[in-house]
Amino acid sequence: MKHLIDIKDLTVEEIDELIKVAKNIIANKESYAHKCDGKTLATLFFEPSTRTRLSFEAAMLELGGNVLGFSEASSSSASKGESVADTIRVVGGYSNIIAMRHPKEGAPFVASQKSTVPIINAGDGGHNHPTQTLTDLLTIQCEKDRLENLTIGLCGDLKFGRTVHSLITAMSRYKNIKFILIAPKELVIPEYIKKDVLEKNNIEYCETTDIEEYMGELDVLYMTRVQKERFFNEDDYVRLKDYYILNKEKLEKAKQDLCIMHPLPRVNEISTDVDDDKRACYFKQAEYGKFIRMALILKLLEVK
């Protein structure tokens, strides 16, 4: 049985195949409408989510399957002290596949050790969010028509941003990738990402605090919000939450085919005056998430 806990669980060939299937779903939606008839997806979200949870549910429903689950820990027996392992053992008897989000790093991995059905990590704390990474890769492939020879700017919360960590890990396996890491000194990329991923794989990167310094070089700009839920100190959050705000003025030097991405939810880090710019891809990115999750569900359930 295969689970998806970390983006590294997938080979480059498997990622490319998932992207291929997702693009085929986009082009031929009706052909997939009954692929999961009689199958059930359980969405166990111990932490709030809109896009990830609903896109998983939409994905399974559009494949003809069923959905059950909960959207917050307080509405589950976790509020009574039930362990993740026990929850998974029980829910595995009600479903064929489980998508799980949890605030504790490693919780989906623990779940996978006890589960009788495939587990998909839908986000564990500041650690991993592999299906968001697959969404990001599909977006880049569809918008730029390649996953190689790209300069990618990552801006905002690079310290706690699990989407950033997973994307760097995934993109580091493709040829001729360069990263521009844009963050205030308090939210720079963790040292282990620099040493174990970037430097280990000889990936070119540079760090800056200035969002406009390298704007003209970027093929992709990936904005992130400063995550209030990851801060222990309210004052630090307030001081940093509006550190970067992307607006039309800051895009004056950008390429005309720049792909602007954001995992959402957005707070203030992208001005609404950017939304109508043809380079803004973040709402399309959210929709791409449904299609790549459809492809992943089919793969893990071994549906041809």
C-alpha positions as CSV (number, residue, x, y, z in Angstrom):
1,M,0.0,0.0,0.0
2,K,1.3,3.4,-0.9
3,H,0.8,6.6,1.1
4,L,1.8,10.2,0.4
5,I,3.3,11.8,3.5
6,D,6.2,13.7,2.0
7,I,6.8,14.9,-1.6
8,K,10.0,12.8,-1.5
9,D,7.7,9.7,-1.4
10,L,7.2,10.3,-5.1
11,T,9.9,9.9,-7.8
12,V,10.2,12.6,-10.5
13,E,8.7,10.0,-12.9
14,E,5.7,9.5,-10.7
15,I,5.2,13.3,-10.3
16,D,5.4,13.7,-14.1
17,E,2.8,11.0,-14.5
18,L,0.4,12.6,-12.0
19,I,0.8,15.9,-13.9
20,K,0.1,14.1,-17.2
21,V,-3.1,12.4,-15.8
22,A,-4.3,15.7,-14.2
23,K,-3.9,17.5,-17.6
24,N,-5.8,14.7,-19.2
25,I,-8.6,15.1,-16.6
26,I,-8.8,18.8,-17.4
27,A,-9.2,18.0,-21.1
28,N,-11.5,15.1,-20.7
29,K,-13.5,15.5,-17.4
30,E,-16.4,13.4,-18.5
31,S,-14.2,10.3,-19.0
32,Y,-13.4,10.3,-15.2
33,A,-16.9,10.9,-13.8
34,H,-17.3,7.3,-12.6
35,K,-13.7,6.2,-11.9
36,C,-14.3,6.0,-8.2
37,D,-17.9,4.7,-8.0
38,G,-18.4,2.9,-4.7
39,K,-15.2,4.4,-3.2
40,T,-15.2,6.7,-0.1
41,L,-12.7,9.4,0.9
42,A,-12.4,10.4,4.5
43,T,-11.2,13.9,5.2
44,L,-9.8,14.2,8.7
45,F,-9.0,17.8,9.3
46,F,-7.7,18.5,12.8
47,E,-6.8,22.0,11.7
48,P,-8.9,24.6,9.7
49,S,-8.8,24.5,5.9
50,T,-10.9,25.8,3.0
51,R,-9.2,25.0,-0.3
52,T,-7.4,21.8,0.6
53,R,-10.4,20.1,2.3
54,L,-12.9,21.3,-0.3
55,S,-10.7,20.5,-3.2
56,F,-10.2,16.9,-1.9
57,E,-13.9,16.5,-1.5
58,A,-14.7,18.0,-4.9
59,A,-12.0,15.7,-6.4
60,M,-13.6,12.6,-5.0
61,L,-17.1,13.7,-5.9
62,E,-16.1,14.5,-9.5
63,L,-14.6,11.0,-9.7
64,G,-18.0,9.5,-8.7
65,G,-17.0,8.6,-5.1
66,N,-18.3,9.5,-1.7
67,V,-16.9,11.7,1.1
68,L,-17.1,11.7,4.9
69,G,-15.1,13.4,7.6
70,F,-14.8,16.4,9.9
71,S,-13.4,19.9,9.5
72,E,-12.0,20.6,12.9
73,A,-10.6,18.7,15.9
74,S,-13.3,19.9,18.2
75,S,-15.9,18.0,16.2
76,S,-14.0,14.7,16.5
77,S,-13.2,12.4,19.4
78,A,-9.8,14.0,19.5
79,S,-11.4,16.5,21.8
80,K,-12.1,13.6,24.2
81,G,-8.4,12.5,24.0
82,E,-8.6,9.9,21.4
83,S,-5.2,9.2,19.8
84,V,-4.5,9.7,16.1
85,A,-3.7,5.9,15.8
86,D,-7.1,4.9,17.2
87,T,-9.0,7.5,15.0
88,I,-7.2,6.1,11.9
89,R,-8.0,2.5,12.8
90,V,-11.7,3.3,13.1
91,V,-12.0,5.5,10.0
92,G,-10.1,3.1,7.9
93,G,-13.1,0.7,8.4
94,Y,-15.4,3.4,6.9
95,S,-13.4,4.5,3.9
96,N,-11.0,3.5,1.1
97,I,-8.6,6.4,1.4
98,I,-7.9,9.1,4.0
99,A,-6.8,12.8,3.6
100,M,-5.5,14.1,6.9
101,R,-4.4,17.5,8.1
102,H,-2.9,17.9,11.6
103,P,-1.1,20.7,13.5
104,K,1.5,18.3,14.8
105,E,4.5,17.5,12.6
106,G,4.7,13.8,11.9
107,A,1.1,12.9,12.7
108,P,0.2,11.7,9.2
109,F,3.3,9.5,9.3
110,V,2.1,8.0,12.5
111,A,-1.3,7.5,11.0
112,S,0.2,5.7,8.0
113,Q,1.9,3.2,10.3
114,K,-1.5,2.1,11.7
115,S,-3.8,2.6,8.7
116,T,-5.4,-0.2,6.6
117,V,-6.0,2.3,3.7
118,P,-3.8,4.9,1.9
119,I,-3.1,8.1,3.8
120,I,-2.5,11.4,2.2
121,N,-0.8,14.1,4.2
122,A,-2.9,17.3,3.7
123,G,-0.5,19.3,5.8
124,D,1.2,18.7,9.2
125,G,2.2,21.8,11.1
126,G,5.0,23.7,9.4
127,H,6.5,20.5,8.0
128,N,5.0,19.1,4.8
129,H,2.1,19.8,2.4
130,P,2.8,17.5,-0.5
131,T,-0.5,17.9,-2.3
132,Q,0.0,21.7,-2.3
133,T,3.4,21.0,-3.9
134,L,1.8,18.8,-6.6
135,T,-0.7,21.7,-7.1
136,D,2.2,24.1,-7.5
137,L,4.0,21.9,-9.9
138,L,0.9,21.4,-12.1
139,T,0.3,25.2,-12.1
140,I,3.9,25.9,-13.2
141,Q,3.7,23.2,-15.9
142,C,0.4,24.5,-17.2
143,E,1.4,28.2,-17.1
144,K,5.1,28.0,-18.1
145,D,5.0,24.7,-20.1
146,R,8.0,23.4,-18.3
147,L,9.5,22.5,-14.9
148,E,13.1,23.1,-15.9
149,N,15.2,26.3,-16.6
150,L,13.3,28.5,-14.2
151,T,14.1,31.3,-11.8
152,I,11.7,31.1,-8.9
153,G,11.2,33.8,-6.3
154,L,9.8,32.7,-2.9
155,C,8.6,35.6,-0.8
156,G,7.3,36.0,2.7
157,D,7.3,33.5,5.5
158,L,10.0,31.1,4.4
159,K,10.7,29.9,8.0
160,F,7.3,28.3,8.8
161,G,6.0,28.0,5.3
162,R,5.5,24.2,4.7
163,T,4.4,24.9,1.1
164,V,7.8,26.7,0.4
165,H,9.8,23.9,2.0
166,S,8.0,21.2,-0.1
167,L,8.2,23.2,-3.3
168,I,12.0,23.7,-2.9
169,T,12.5,20.0,-2.3
170,A,10.4,19.1,-5.4
171,M,11.8,21.7,-7.8
172,S,15.4,20.9,-6.8
173,R,15.1,17.6,-8.7
174,Y,14.6,19.4,-12.0
175,K,17.3,20.9,-14.2
176,N,18.6,24.5,-14.1
177,I,16.5,25.8,-11.3
178,K,17.5,29.0,-9.4
179,F,15.7,30.3,-6.2
180,I,15.5,33.9,-5.0
181,L,14.6,33.7,-1.3
182,I,12.9,36.9,-0.2
183,A,12.2,37.2,3.5
184,P,12.8,39.4,6.6
185,K,15.7,38.2,8.7
186,E,13.2,36.7,11.3
187,L,11.5,34.5,8.6
188,V,14.4,33.3,6.5
189,I,14.5,29.7,5.1
190,P,15.7,27.1,7.7
191,E,19.3,26.1,7.6
192,Y,18.4,22.4,7.0
193,I,16.6,23.3,3.8
194,K,19.7,25.3,2.6
195,K,22.2,22.5,3.6
196,D,20.2,19.3,2.9
197,V,18.4,20.4,-0.2
198,L,19.8,23.4,-2.0
199,E,23.5,23.0,-1.3
200,K,23.4,19.2,-1.3
201,N,22.0,19.3,-4.8
202,N,24.1,22.3,-6.0
203,I,21.0,24.4,-6.6
204,E,21.8,28.1,-7.2
205,Y,20.1,30.5,-4.7
206,C,20.4,33.9,-3.2
207,E,18.8,35.5,-0.2
208,T,17.4,39.1,0.0
209,T,15.0,41.2,1.9
210,D,14.0,43.3,-1.1
211,I,11.1,42.0,-3.2
212,E,12.0,44.3,-6.1
213,E,15.7,43.6,-6.3
214,Y,15.4,40.5,-8.6
215,M,11.9,41.1,-9.9
216,G,13.0,41.4,-13.5
217,E,14.7,37.9,-13.4
218,L,11.8,35.9,-12.1
219,D,9.8,33.4,-14.1
220,V,7.7,32.5,-11.1
221,L,6.9,34.6,-8.0
222,Y,5.5,32.5,-5.1
223,M,4.0,34.8,-2.4
224,T,3.1,33.5,1.1
225,R,1.3,34.9,4.0
226,V,2.9,35.4,7.5
227,Q,1.1,32.7,9.4
228,K,-0.4,33.9,12.7
229,E,-1.0,30.4,13.9
230,R,2.7,29.6,13.8
231,F,3.7,32.5,16.0
232,F,4.1,32.3,19.8
233,N,4.4,36.1,20.1
234,E,1.6,38.3,19.0
235,D,3.9,41.3,18.7
236,D,6.2,39.6,16.3
237,Y,3.3,38.6,14.1
238,V,1.9,42.2,14.0
239,R,5.3,43.6,13.2
240,L,5.9,41.2,10.3
241,K,2.5,40.5,8.8
242,D,2.6,43.4,6.3
243,Y,6.3,43.2,5.6
244,Y,5.7,42.5,1.9
245,I,2.7,43.6,-0.1
246,L,2.8,42.9,-3.9
247,N,1.1,45.6,-5.9
248,K,1.1,46.8,-9.5
249,E,3.9,49.2,-8.9
250,K,6.3,46.5,-7.7
251,L,5.5,44.5,-10.9
252,E,6.6,47.2,-13.3
253,K,10.0,45.6,-13.9
254,A,8.6,42.0,-14.0
255,K,8.5,39.8,-17.1
256,Q,5.3,39.9,-19.1
257,D,4.9,36.1,-18.7
258,L,5.7,36.0,-15.0
259,C,3.6,33.5,-13.1
260,I,2.4,34.9,-9.8
261,M,1.4,32.2,-7.3
262,H,0.1,32.0,-3.8
263,P,-1.1,28.9,-1.8
264,L,-3.9,31.0,-0.3
265,P,-5.5,32.2,1.9
266,R,-4.3,35.7,1.1
267,V,-4.4,38.4,3.8
268,N,-2.6,41.6,2.7
269,E,0.5,40.2,0.9
270,I,-1.0,40.6,-2.6
271,S,-3.0,43.8,-3.3
272,T,-6.4,43.2,-5.0
273,D,-5.2,45.5,-7.8
274,V,-3.0,42.6,-9.0
275,D,-6.0,40.2,-9.3
276,D,-6.9,41.3,-12.8
277,D,-3.3,41.2,-14.1
278,K,-2.9,38.4,-16.6
279,R,0.1,37.2,-14.7
280,A,-1.9,36.5,-11.5
281,C,-2.3,32.7,-11.4
282,Y,-3.3,32.1,-7.8
283,F,-7.0,31.5,-8.3
284,K,-6.3,29.2,-11.2
285,Q,-3.7,27.5,-9.0
286,A,-6.5,26.7,-6.5
287,E,-8.6,25.0,-9.2
288,Y,-5.6,23.1,-10.5
289,G,-5.4,21.6,-6.9
290,K,-8.7,19.7,-7.5
291,F,-7.4,18.1,-10.7
292,I,-4.0,17.0,-9.3
293,R,-5.8,15.5,-6.2
294,M,-8.1,13.6,-8.6
295,A,-5.0,12.1,-10.2
296,L,-3.5,11.3,-6.9
297,I,-6.6,9.6,-5.6
298,L,-6.7,7.4,-8.7
299,K,-3.0,6.5,-8.3
300,L,-3.3,5.6,-4.6
301,L,-6.5,3.6,-5.2
302,E,-4.8,1.9,-8.2
303,V,-7.6,2.9,-10.5
304,K,-6.6,2.6,-14.1
